[in-house]
């Protein structure tokens, strides 16, 4: 689930923290990197669980109305399509989700107001109204309803995004990326898989986990070498005026370009240029592109990198 885009972001954050804390213990910093990535995987499960908790709240609300002192006909015979949703029932029974939630202590129990607000957003949506009117009543319709709700309500809500950011400092830059993986998970669910439906693994393969730790190690261990090379190519810039984050982005980029022969250079360059646009100034992307391009040409001339 955790892709290399997210890994690069996490490595940059931990490298920044490492230098800010006065070049601390490398092993401690590596553990923090792994912990941060684990928190991203937690978020994936939190978002899956969110759909279940919203449904459970709606079920409780309908039950309360049914048993109030003077229930209306609507209270006694409510539309139960949301709580009868086949996809959600399958998700609630999912063995992998339930095992992870139990093992990691994941819960929305202390977030009742948030769950209530999310439910209200859903019930007030056109997607929900259309779902109730839809004559097609099958698993595919139920799954598509939640895919649309997740994509157009949950992913698009500033309130939900801000709440998640406040819930964990580790999620500030993860939400949009993790949401795409939740959408992929919803789409791949099959009714025939039942409770055995597989969720996305934390890492696609062992290579991605190795990529994370190796990129971090090389960025730190060869940091002095990379920074000297970067400084050499900043002749027309005053180094003290260069944003520290720009220097760190270029340092991580060089670590990747020089350490991983199977990753095309242009892929690495594009990823870090995009990162600069997001984390630094509007002009940082152009600046970093120019510096890194110059360094890459030098490295090729020196036969220090042999890939395209």
Steps between C-alpha positions, in 0.01 A plus 500: 500500500773742598640611165830668423346845480398471864835345593688794348285745695556313826875476443519875436307569821720274712820639344379852580425396859838325529691817416270722705569284805875536465600186312358251749515123506465353150324186627250706698427704187456183294253367757312828477483459122351151536259624767388783273437256214309274737277796588418537131387139498296569813322780315406257223325280757346798680335611176367152428367482855342845462247366249401225743466737797285744303270212408486379860402847620221518244374161620495619862319820402230307315457269798465795740231656282314171477484473881424861590178583690292598197667368186373615162422252220832598346676425831341157515573407139813691399695450181772256607693488175807667649525263797424200278778592257665175391844652445510645852388170651784328318747767610385473863564124488837533329751286688809700405340829605372363830835342584690822429251717690523272805880470488566874457219630722338697220166652597268795437347459849620843614386676184121481529437858387720447196317180402172685543616783272617257232165319512316830461712587195409167343127516578479853358673405174345448159693173481302363794168624361572337164605180676164476676319548168716258304298198386816292469538326836811283491856476627647703214260788565580490872875504438475778242298710745785492751760560231313815398449609862865451578620676187258794492415552867778367721792587272358843416407618848728764654344423837600133478850584378558749781365257758734225384797738502418594859458136600859411411797718406626209290204530263547859383651402165353152471127552469459555125736213413345253745151593383589384148591160643172475687319570172703226330411264783127572469517443125679164530256352754309198370191353661627147440808564718287550811696563821820375334526800265861616501592855597806680368826401674707769672769470233443368148816291540821480702673729251292799607589452867867470406461811284376697802781407739776511238393840367499639853839350589671621183354849537653532847821299466605672177336830584826696518607373156163585344485846654849586380406397147180704519687807629746475212213541254349800675761750378240756404308461824587610850489174696375672817195622306407150384210358700619217723217279376621548140845380600353196675278414203804506271697293750233227510466518121874443450491209743230338287661576165839364609379200701222337297611403147158361402314829556526721188664834574215700349252322730702602806543856373129545432402366843728737690415799282132440581589465866678835494195672352290367788737541795699810407456821301324531160837545327670209676399246237675692223804568718538138611446375145787717375742399774422127487513491121847654510615252766360201311691600185817528707441158658450345156823655374679360805342157435348507850158428357450290190120501470281728291 
